[in-house]
Amino acid sequence: MTDATRNHAEWRAARRIGVLDGFGVPSFALFTTMIGFGAIAREAGLDIYVTVATTMFVWGMPGQVAFADLYAAGAGGLVIFTAVALANMRMLPMTVSGLPMMQLKDHKQGLFRDVITAHLLAITGWAQLTAARNKVPPMGVLPYYLGFVSVVYVAANLGTVFGYYLSDIVPDPVIRIAVYVTPLYIVLLVSSARVWANRFAVLLGAILGPLTYPLLGDWCILAAGLGGGTAAVVIAHKTGRAPE
């Protein structure tokens, strides 16, 4: 077997593992969450094409909900663009930390494919990268990720369409509950992480959120995330048990 054939076989094997991991809870979580967004978008007055395009190109629930809410309120294009951009700024640290795990430079897949790879790196895919390193060799992380994210991406867009039309027969409050499925899945995924600092950050953030809400309002989410993560890193280094 030549090196090229061996590399191709390893790529396909890693991608197949990613596809299989994408089915089940991850795809169900994204599908269910986007049902909620589809209903929200329809209520805001968006047509089905814009709704699906929002899921495809924004690819982040906070930004998508901000877009729908501001559109319904009659906000201008610049305001909507700024709000969506700020909401999706949370993706930047994930992208900066996640892309090096995939060793894009070694794969040399081209600028366009690198951009698509970065675009698809949302919280679900990012959280799965740690698991990928335990299942495939370093050069297999990229094909694993592409296989995984392709499944959840399709599931999310199908959920968007389903939710858009499901609002005709299901009460709106029931559909909106679906929005919380993915955050719950992420919490459960991180809680099972082997690195204790990750679990501590989530726990502390969950405590700080309700405590700071009376003072900060919606900003409590940012404060809880920043405070929980920072405290976990500081304590880890002070105790000599630095997170991986």
One Martini backbone bead per residue (centre of mass of N, CA, C, O) as a GRO file, in nm:
protein
  244
    1MET     BB    1   0.094   0.038   0.025
    2THR     BB    2   0.074   0.350  -0.022
    3ASP     BB    3   0.081   0.656   0.121
    4ALA     BB    4  -0.169   0.771  -0.021
    5THR     BB    5  -0.358   0.535   0.043
    6ARG     BB    6  -0.325   0.542   0.349
    7ASN     BB    7  -0.420   0.835   0.393
    8HIS     BB    8  -0.701   0.794   0.269
    9ALA     BB    9  -0.795   0.576   0.467
   10GLU     BB   10  -0.759   0.745   0.726
   11TRP     BB   11  -0.952   0.970   0.646
   12ARG     BB   12  -1.208   0.796   0.615
   13ALA     BB   13  -1.208   0.679   0.902
   14ALA     BB   14  -1.230   0.948   1.056
   15ARG     BB   15  -1.485   1.050   0.916
   16ARG     BB   16  -1.669   0.815   1.000
   17ILE     BB   17  -1.653   0.868   1.303
   18GLY     BB   18  -1.773   1.154   1.288
   19VAL     BB   19  -2.046   1.076   1.169
   20LEU     BB   20  -2.135   0.885   1.397
   21ASP     BB   21  -2.111   1.106   1.625
   22GLY     BB   22  -2.325   1.302   1.499
   23PHE     BB   23  -2.513   1.111   1.562
   24GLY     BB   24  -2.774   1.164   1.772
   25VAL     BB   25  -2.736   1.392   2.007
   26PRO     BB   26  -2.615   1.625   1.841
   27SER     BB   27  -2.831   1.632   1.610
   28PHE     BB   28  -3.075   1.650   1.798
   29ALA     BB   29  -2.999   1.916   1.935
   30LEU     BB   30  -2.991   2.092   1.677
   31PHE     BB   31  -3.267   2.026   1.564
   32THR     BB   32  -3.433   2.122   1.811
   33THR     BB   33  -3.327   2.411   1.836
   34MET     BB   34  -3.409   2.500   1.536
   35ILE     BB   35  -3.706   2.485   1.581
   36GLY     BB   36  -3.719   2.735   1.757
   37PHE     BB   37  -3.605   2.932   1.546
   38GLY     BB   38  -3.813   2.893   1.323
   39ALA     BB   39  -4.045   3.013   1.492
   40ILE     BB   40  -3.919   3.289   1.550
   41ALA     BB   41  -3.880   3.379   1.255
   42ARG     BB   42  -4.178   3.371   1.172
   43GLU     BB   43  -4.279   3.572   1.388
   44ALA     BB   44  -4.084   3.805   1.267
   45GLY     BB   45  -4.129   3.776   0.927
   46LEU     BB   46  -3.971   3.559   0.798
   47ASP     BB   47  -3.876   3.379   0.552
   48ILE     BB   48  -3.762   3.071   0.465
   49TYR     BB   49  -3.502   3.162   0.317
   50VAL     BB   50  -3.386   3.349   0.537
   51THR     BB   51  -3.390   3.145   0.766
   52VAL     BB   52  -3.195   2.939   0.642
   53ALA     BB   53  -2.963   3.140   0.583
   54THR     BB   54  -2.910   3.204   0.879
   55THR     BB   55  -2.813   2.925   0.959
   56MET     BB   56  -2.587   2.894   0.743
   57PHE     BB   57  -2.425   3.190   0.800
   58VAL     BB   58  -2.430   3.234   1.111
   59TRP     BB   59  -2.412   2.984   1.305
   60GLY     BB   60  -2.571   3.116   1.575
   61MET     BB   61  -2.807   3.157   1.799
   62PRO     BB   62  -2.769   3.446   1.911
   63GLY     BB   63  -2.751   3.582   1.629
   64GLN     BB   64  -3.022   3.479   1.517
   65VAL     BB   65  -3.208   3.600   1.734
   66ALA     BB   66  -3.117   3.891   1.698
   67PHE     BB   67  -3.208   3.919   1.408
   68ALA     BB   68  -3.511   3.856   1.449
   69ASP     BB   69  -3.576   4.070   1.666
   70LEU     BB   70  -3.478   4.325   1.509
   71TYR     BB   71  -3.654   4.287   1.264
   72ALA     BB   72  -3.927   4.302   1.418
   73ALA     BB   73  -3.846   4.603   1.531
   74GLY     BB   74  -3.714   4.769   1.276
   75ALA     BB   75  -3.425   4.763   1.233
   76GLY     BB   76  -3.141   4.838   1.102
   77GLY     BB   77  -2.884   4.705   0.927
   78LEU     BB   78  -2.648   4.803   1.110
   79VAL     BB   79  -2.761   4.704   1.378
   80ILE     BB   80  -2.788   4.408   1.305
   81PHE     BB   81  -2.495   4.355   1.226
   82THR     BB   82  -2.368   4.434   1.498
   83ALA     BB   83  -2.523   4.235   1.679
   84VAL     BB   84  -2.433   3.973   1.537
   85ALA     BB   85  -2.129   4.017   1.561
   86LEU     BB   86  -2.121   4.028   1.872
   87ALA     BB   87  -2.255   3.753   1.926
   88ASN     BB   88  -2.018   3.599   1.743
   89MET     BB   89  -1.750   3.662   1.902
   90ARG     BB   90  -1.740   3.389   2.065
   91MET     BB   91  -1.602   3.230   1.820
   92LEU     BB   92  -1.307   3.324   1.820
   93PRO     BB   93  -1.173   3.154   2.048
   94MET     BB   94  -1.257   2.882   1.923
   95THR     BB   95  -1.105   2.915   1.656
   96VAL     BB   96  -0.818   2.968   1.766
   97SER     BB   97  -0.817   2.686   1.932
   98GLY     BB   98  -0.928   2.475   1.707
   99LEU     BB   99  -0.759   2.485   1.440
  100PRO     BB  100  -0.481   2.369   1.543
  101MET     BB  101  -0.593   2.074   1.588
  102MET     BB  102  -0.618   2.027   1.257
  103GLN     BB  103  -0.374   2.100   1.086
  104LEU     BB  104  -0.401   2.278   0.815
  105LYS     BB  105  -0.115   2.309   0.698
  106ASP     BB  106  -0.071   1.996   0.646
  107HIS     BB  107  -0.323   1.959   0.447
  108LYS     BB  108  -0.363   2.167   0.221
  109GLN     BB  109  -0.685   2.267   0.125
  110GLY     BB  110  -0.717   2.565   0.119
  111LEU     BB  111  -0.868   2.864   0.167
  112PHE     BB  112  -1.169   2.801   0.125
  113ARG     BB  113  -1.176   2.549   0.315
  114ASP     BB  114  -1.077   2.697   0.565
  115VAL     BB  115  -1.317   2.890   0.587
  116ILE     BB  116  -1.536   2.672   0.617
  117THR     BB  117  -1.418   2.540   0.866
  118ALA     BB  118  -1.442   2.795   1.045
  119HIS     BB  119  -1.747   2.850   1.011
  120LEU     BB  120  -1.836   2.556   1.143
  121LEU     BB  121  -1.714   2.652   1.428
  122ALA     BB  122  -1.892   2.570   1.678
  123ILE     BB  123  -1.965   2.462   1.987
  124THR     BB  124  -2.012   2.165   1.912
  125GLY     BB  125  -1.748   2.116   1.752
  126TRP     BB  126  -1.549   2.217   1.964
  127ALA     BB  127  -1.626   2.016   2.192
  128GLN     BB  128  -1.545   1.759   2.003
  129LEU     BB  129  -1.232   1.784   1.971
  130THR     BB  130  -1.141   1.643   2.228
  131ALA     BB  131  -1.259   1.368   2.150
  132ALA     BB  132  -1.098   1.332   1.887
  133ARG     BB  133  -0.809   1.298   2.021
  134ASN     BB  134  -0.911   1.007   2.147
  135LYS     BB  135  -0.982   0.859   1.844
  136VAL     BB  136  -0.758   1.008   1.674
  137PRO     BB  137  -0.517   1.113   1.508
  138PRO     BB  138  -0.396   1.420   1.447
  139MET     BB  139  -0.458   1.392   1.124
  140GLY     BB  140  -0.776   1.308   1.197
  141VAL     BB  141  -0.931   1.561   1.302
  142LEU     BB  142  -1.038   1.692   1.046
  143PRO     BB  143  -1.212   1.461   0.926
  144TYR     BB  144  -1.378   1.427   1.177
  145TYR     BB  145  -1.498   1.710   1.185
  146LEU     BB  146  -1.630   1.708   0.902
  147GLY     BB  147  -1.817   1.471   0.959
  148PHE     BB  148  -1.961   1.587   1.207
  149VAL     BB  149  -2.054   1.875   1.099
  150SER     BB  150  -2.224   1.776   0.857
  151VAL     BB  151  -2.450   1.652   1.027
  152VAL     BB  152  -2.533   1.897   1.213
  153TYR     BB  153  -2.587   2.097   0.983
  154VAL     BB  154  -2.820   1.948   0.851
  155ALA     BB  155  -2.996   1.921   1.105
  156ALA     BB  156  -3.031   2.227   1.154
  157ASN     BB  157  -3.174   2.295   0.882
  158LEU     BB  158  -3.408   2.100   0.918
  159GLY     BB  159  -3.510   2.225   1.185
  160THR     BB  160  -3.579   2.500   1.070
  161VAL     BB  161  -3.799   2.408   0.875
  162PHE     BB  162  -3.973   2.256   1.075
  163GLY     BB  163  -4.027   2.499   1.271
  164TYR     BB  164  -4.160   2.693   1.070
  165TYR     BB  165  -4.417   2.485   1.025
  166LEU     BB  166  -4.491   2.381   1.319
  167SER     BB  167  -4.640   2.646   1.426
  168ASP     BB  168  -4.928   2.559   1.315
  169ILE     BB  169  -4.962   2.299   1.546
  170VAL     BB  170  -4.777   2.430   1.770
  171PRO     BB  171  -4.720   2.581   2.042
  172ASP     BB  172  -4.496   2.825   2.097
  173PRO     BB  173  -4.389   2.756   2.389
  174VAL     BB  174  -4.303   2.467   2.313
  175ILE     BB  175  -4.092   2.537   2.094
  176ARG     BB  176  -3.901   2.724   2.269
  177ILE     BB  177  -3.779   2.496   2.444
  178ALA     BB  178  -3.579   2.385   2.222
  179VAL     BB  179  -3.346   2.600   2.257
  180TYR     BB  180  -3.224   2.439   2.529
  181VAL     BB  181  -3.089   2.175   2.430
  182THR     BB  182  -2.796   2.252   2.353
  183PRO     BB  183  -2.699   2.374   2.620
  184LEU     BB  184  -2.747   2.110   2.775
  185TYR     BB  185  -2.551   1.938   2.609
  186ILE     BB  186  -2.295   2.103   2.669
  187VAL     BB  187  -2.298   2.069   2.973
  188LEU     BB  188  -2.278   1.758   2.969
  189LEU     BB  189  -2.015   1.743   2.808
  190VAL     BB  190  -1.834   1.909   3.006
  191SER     BB  191  -1.897   1.742   3.270
  192SER     BB  192  -1.728   1.487   3.128
  193ALA     BB  193  -1.467   1.600   3.153
  194ARG     BB  194  -1.136   1.539   3.250
  195VAL     BB  195  -1.102   1.835   3.299
  196TRP     BB  196  -1.164   2.006   3.585
  197ALA     BB  197  -1.173   2.306   3.487
  198ASN     BB  198  -1.420   2.279   3.307
  199ARG     BB  199  -1.624   2.203   3.527
  200PHE     BB  200  -1.573   2.451   3.708
  201ALA     BB  201  -1.653   2.671   3.506
  202VAL     BB  202  -1.948   2.584   3.474
  203LEU     BB  203  -2.033   2.596   3.770
  204LEU     BB  204  -1.958   2.893   3.825
  205GLY     BB  205  -2.128   3.016   3.598
  206ALA     BB  206  -2.404   2.910   3.707
  207ILE     BB  207  -2.380   3.085   3.968
  208LEU     BB  208  -2.321   3.378   3.855
  209GLY     BB  209  -2.563   3.440   3.682
  210PRO     BB  210  -2.796   3.478   3.900
  211LEU     BB  211  -2.631   3.674   4.088
  212THR     BB  212  -2.582   3.908   3.850
  213TYR     BB  213  -2.860   3.983   3.726
  214PRO     BB  214  -2.966   4.223   3.910
  215LEU     BB  215  -2.714   4.409   3.807
  216LEU     BB  216  -2.669   4.322   3.473
  217GLY     BB  217  -2.854   4.137   3.342
  218ASP     BB  218  -2.768   4.025   3.032
  219TRP     BB  219  -2.456   4.054   3.120
  220CYS     BB  220  -2.433   3.793   3.298
  221ILE     BB  221  -2.331   3.598   3.082
  222LEU     BB  222  -2.054   3.725   3.044
  223ALA     BB  223  -1.967   3.723   3.341
  224ALA     BB  224  -1.990   3.417   3.388
  225GLY     BB  225  -1.794   3.321   3.169
  226LEU     BB  226  -1.547   3.493   3.248
  227GLY     BB  227  -1.533   3.419   3.550
  228GLY     BB  228  -1.525   3.109   3.534
  229GLY     BB  229  -1.279   3.077   3.342
  230THR     BB  230  -1.071   3.248   3.496
  231ALA     BB  231  -1.081   3.101   3.768
  232ALA     BB  232  -0.996   2.822   3.664
  233VAL     BB  233  -0.716   2.904   3.556
  234VAL     BB  234  -0.597   3.028   3.811
  235ILE     BB  235  -0.630   2.782   3.999
  236ALA     BB  236  -0.472   2.580   3.826
  237HIS     BB  237  -0.197   2.739   3.847
  238LYS     BB  238  -0.176   2.761   4.158
  239THR     BB  239  -0.195   2.429   4.192
  240GLY     BB  240  -0.046   2.289   3.933
  241ARG     BB  241  -0.326   2.218   3.746
  242ALA     BB  242  -0.321   2.253   3.445
  243PRO     BB  243  -0.493   2.286   3.177
  244GLU     BB  244  -0.516   2.133   2.854
   0.00000   0.00000   0.00000
